[in-house]
Amino acid sequence: MPESPEVQALVEQLDERLAGCLIHSADLIEFRALKTRARPLSTLVGRAVTGARRFGKFVDLALEEAHLVVSLGRHGWVRWADTERGDDAGRGDDAERGDDAGRGDDAERGDDAAEVAADPPALASLTVDGSVVEFTDAGSWVSLGLWVVGYPGEVPGIAKLGPDPLDAAFSRVDVDRAVAHRRKQLKAILQEQESFAGIGNAYSDEILHRARLSPVAHGDTLTDDELERLFTAMRDELGEAVRARRGIPIDGLKQAKTDAMRVHGRGGEPCPVCGGIVEDFTFGGTTAQYCPVCQGAPSPKGAE
């Protein structure tokens, strides 16, 4: 799932490439991806792109008197195509996506091992000056979401976002407000977009490992020192990741994220800090990882 560091690197490249470009055509290939049926993608044709920015995990393409907001979901992404590739570039039909295409409820999603297409189909595309921007989805169900709105706050997921750890104004006060006095597991709090914008399964594992905190410890059990460690880990982990991703081509950002993980996705491997063995555990229908030596008790095995 794309998270804030990779989405930030993505929007910076989109802003550099698209600002000032005119949208010549808009193609919706998978109708389920569009969430604003009363405002189709075709209303963007003829408008110039004025910039791109990030809201949590959302991409916002700002245009003249309109915004195209993109939720990448679990397997969504963006890629470039030459206009010479033709109208069928990057597309896939429902038969190739499987019978589960379009499913969106948690019961049918399963964990991170869900089927992922090697060459994901484009669900929508924009033809701009000299190239095509394709919005893809590699999963077996449609997680990509598109909204054509007057301003980003019209999208419910953006309207409810909490403070963003990558924001320069993010402070210890934000952490105390979201975490302290809450009888809820830390990993769940970190992934709760109303509490902290932009963090998902992978970076919550990395942040808690850096902070040396158990993923299933409750917020109301943390000491002042532990809250300070959590704040510092959030700020440093995500900030370092953004700096590391800058300059990496769009099609290499996801792999760069995977390669940089210390514990997430590395169950059974040695912890790079203490040498102990990183362990897997199930959390909220997904697989997560932690180091029992660095992060201590309670053990999260089987946590939900």
C-alpha positions in Angstrom: 0.0 0.0 0.0 1.4 3.4 -0.9 2.1 5.5 2.2 3.1 9.2 2.7 6.8 9.1 1.8 6.3 7.4 -1.6 3.2 9.5 -2.3 5.1 12.7 -1.4 7.9 11.7 -3.9 5.2 10.9 -6.5 3.4 14.2 -6.2 6.7 16.1 -6.4 7.4 14.5 -9.7 3.8 15.0 -10.9 4.1 18.7 -10.0 7.3 19.1 -11.9 6.1 17.2 -15.0 2.5 18.4 -15.1 2.3 22.0 -13.9 1.3 24.1 -16.9 0.2 21.1 -19.1 -3.1 21.1 -20.8 -5.4 18.1 -20.5 -6.4 17.0 -24.0 -8.5 14.0 -23.2 -9.6 11.9 -20.2 -10.5 8.3 -20.4 -12.3 6.3 -17.6 -11.7 2.6 -18.3 -13.1 1.2 -15.0 -16.3 3.0 -14.0 -16.1 1.8 -10.4 -13.0 3.9 -9.8 -14.8 7.2 -10.3 -16.6 8.3 -7.1 -18.1 11.5 -8.5 -20.5 10.3 -11.2 -22.1 13.8 -11.5 -18.7 15.2 -12.3 -17.0 12.9 -14.9 -13.4 13.0 -15.9 -14.4 14.6 -19.2 -15.1 17.9 -17.4 -11.3 18.2 -16.9 -10.6 18.3 -20.7 -9.3 21.7 -21.7 -8.1 22.7 -18.3 -4.5 23.3 -17.4 -2.8 21.6 -14.5 -1.6 24.1 -11.9 0.2 21.7 -9.6 0.1 18.6 -7.5 0.2 18.0 -3.7 -0.4 15.3 -1.1 -3.0 15.0 1.6 -2.1 11.9 3.7 -2.1 9.1 1.1 -4.2 11.1 -1.4 -2.8 12.7 -4.5 -4.4 16.0 -5.5 -4.0 17.3 -9.0 -5.0 20.9 -9.0 -6.4 22.3 -12.2 -8.1 25.5 -13.3 -11.2 25.7 -11.1 -11.2 21.9 -10.3 -9.2 19.2 -8.6 -8.7 15.6 -9.4 -8.1 13.7 -6.2 -6.7 10.2 -6.3 -6.8 7.6 -3.6 -4.3 4.9 -4.5 -5.8 2.4 -2.1 -3.9 -0.8 -1.5 -2.5 -1.5 -5.0 -3.0 1.8 -7.0 -0.2 3.7 -8.6 0.6 6.2 -11.4 2.6 5.6 -14.5 3.6 7.5 -17.7 3.0 6.4 -21.3 4.0 7.8 -24.6 1.1 9.0 -26.7 2.4 6.8 -29.5 1.4 3.7 -27.4 -2.2 4.2 -28.4 -5.5 4.1 -26.6 -5.0 0.6 -25.3 -1.7 1.3 -23.5 -1.7 -0.1 -20.0 -5.2 -1.4 -20.0 -6.6 -4.6 -18.7 -10.1 -6.0 -19.0 -12.2 -7.6 -16.2 -11.6 -11.1 -17.5 -7.9 -10.6 -16.9 -8.5 -9.1 -13.5 -10.5 -12.1 -12.3 -14.0 -12.5 -10.9 -13.1 -10.6 -7.7 -12.5 -7.3 -9.6 -14.4 -4.5 -8.0 -14.6 -6.0 -4.5 -14.0 -3.6 -1.7 -15.0 -4.9 1.6 -12.5 -6.0 4.2 -13.9 -9.5 4.4 -12.9 -10.2 0.8 -9.6 -8.4 0.8 -7.5 -10.8 2.8 -4.0 -9.9 3.7 -1.0 -8.3 1.9 -0.5 -11.6 -0.1 -3.5 -10.8 -2.3 -3.0 -11.4 -6.0 -1.1 -8.5 -7.6 -0.8 -8.1 -11.4 2.7 -7.9 -12.7 1.7 -5.4 -15.4 -1.3 -3.6 -13.8 -4.0 -2.3 -16.0 -4.9 1.4 -16.2 -8.3 2.2 -14.8 -8.2 5.8 -16.0 -5.9 8.0 -18.0 -5.3 11.7 -18.8 -3.6 12.7 -22.1 -1.5 15.8 -21.5 1.1 17.6 -23.5 3.2 14.9 -25.1 2.3 12.0 -22.8 -0.4 10.0 -21.0 -0.8 9.8 -17.3 -2.3 6.4 -16.3 -3.8 5.5 -13.0 -3.3 1.8 -12.4 -4.5 -0.8 -9.9 -2.5 -4.1 -9.5 -5.0 -5.8 -7.2 -7.7 -8.3 -7.9 -10.3 -5.9 -6.6 -10.6 -2.1 -7.4 -9.0 -0.1 -4.6 -8.1 3.0 -6.7 -10.5 5.9 -6.2 -11.0 9.1 -8.3 -12.9 12.3 -7.3 -13.5 15.4 -9.5 -14.2 18.2 -7.0 -14.1 21.9 -6.5 -11.7 21.6 -3.6 -9.9 18.7 -1.9 -11.9 18.9 1.3 -15.0 17.7 -0.5 -13.5 14.2 -0.5 -14.6 12.6 2.8 -11.2 10.8 3.4 -9.4 14.1 3.2 -11.9 16.0 5.3 -11.3 13.7 8.3 -7.5 13.5 8.1 -5.6 14.0 11.3 -2.2 15.8 11.6 0.5 14.8 9.2 3.9 13.8 10.7 5.6 15.2 7.6 4.1 18.7 8.2 6.6 21.1 9.6 4.0 22.1 12.3 3.6 18.5 13.5 4.5 18.4 17.3 4.5 16.4 20.4 1.2 17.9 21.3 -0.3 16.1 18.3 1.0 12.7 19.5 -0.2 13.3 23.1 -3.7 14.2 21.8 -4.0 11.1 19.6 -2.2 8.5 21.8 -2.1 9.4 25.5 -5.1 8.3 27.6 -6.4 6.0 24.8 -6.9 2.3 25.5 -6.1 1.3 22.0 -3.1 -0.6 20.5 -0.3 1.7 19.2 -0.2 0.1 15.7 -3.9 0.6 15.3 -3.6 4.3 16.4 -0.8 4.9 13.9 -2.8 3.6 11.0 -5.9 5.5 12.0 -6.0 8.3 9.4 -8.1 10.5 11.7 -5.2 10.3 14.2 -2.2 10.6 11.9 -2.4 11.2 8.1 -0.4 9.0 5.7 0.8 6.1 7.8 -0.1 2.5 6.9 0.9 -1.1 7.7 4.6 -0.8 6.7 5.6 2.5 8.2 3.7 1.8 11.5 5.9 -1.3 11.9 9.1 0.8 11.1 8.1 3.6 13.4 7.3 1.4 16.4 10.6 -0.6 15.8 12.6 2.7 15.8 10.7 3.9 18.9 11.3 0.5 20.7 7.6 0.1 21.4 5.4 -3.0 21.3 2.8 -2.7 18.5 0.0 -3.9 20.8 0.9 -1.7 23.8 -2.0 0.6 24.6 -1.6 4.3 24.3 -2.7 5.0 27.9 0.2 2.9 29.2 3.0 5.0 27.7 5.3 7.0 29.8 6.4 10.5 28.9 9.7 9.2 27.7 7.9 6.6 25.5 5.6 9.3 24.0 8.7 11.4 23.2 10.3 8.4 21.5 7.2 7.8 19.5 7.0 11.4 18.4 10.7 11.4 17.4 10.4 8.1 15.5 7.4 9.3 13.5 9.1 12.5 12.5 12.5 11.0 11.7 11.3 7.7 10.0 9.0 9.4 7.6 11.2 12.4 7.0 14.2 10.2 6.2 12.1 8.1 3.9 10.9 11.1 1.9 14.5 12.4 1.4 15.6 8.9 0.4 12.9 8.6 -2.3 13.5 11.9 -4.0 15.0 11.5 -7.4 13.9 7.8 -7.8 11.8 7.3 -10.9 8.1 6.8 -10.3 8.2 3.1 -11.3 10.9 2.4 -8.8 9.4 4.0 -5.7 7.5 1.0 -4.5 10.6 -1.3 -4.7 12.7 1.4 -3.0 10.2 1.3 -0.1 10.4 -2.5 0.2 14.2 -2.5 0.1 14.4 0.1 2.8 12.3 -1.7 5.4 14.2 -2.9 8.5 11.5 -5.1 10.0 8.3 -4.9 7.9 8.2 -7.8 5.5 11.3 -9.4 7.0 9.8 -12.0 9.3 12.4 -14.7 10.1 15.3 -12.4 9.3 17.8 -10.9 11.8 16.9 -7.6 13.3 19.5 -5.0 11.9 19.7 -3.4 15.3 20.0 -6.2 17.9 20.4 -9.4 15.8 17.3 -11.0 17.2 14.8 -12.6 14.9 12.0 -10.5 13.4 8.6 -12.2 14.0 5.4 -12.1 12.0 2.0 -11.5 13.6 -1.5 -11.0 12.3 -3.0 -7.6 12.8 -6.4 -6.4 11.5 -6.4 -8.9 8.6 -2.9 -8.1 7.5 0.6 -9.5 8.3 2.9 -7.2 10.3 6.4 -7.6 11.8 8.2 -6.7 15.0 11.4 -7.5 16.9 10.6 -9.1 20.3 14.0 -8.0 21.6 14.0 -4.4 20.6 10.3 -3.9 21.2 9.7 -6.1 24.2 6.5 -7.5 25.7 3.6 -7.9 25.4 4.0 -10.3 22.5 1.7 -9.3 19.6 1.3 -12.8 18.2 -2.3 -13.3 17.2 -3.2 -9.7 17.9 -6.3 -8.4 16.1 
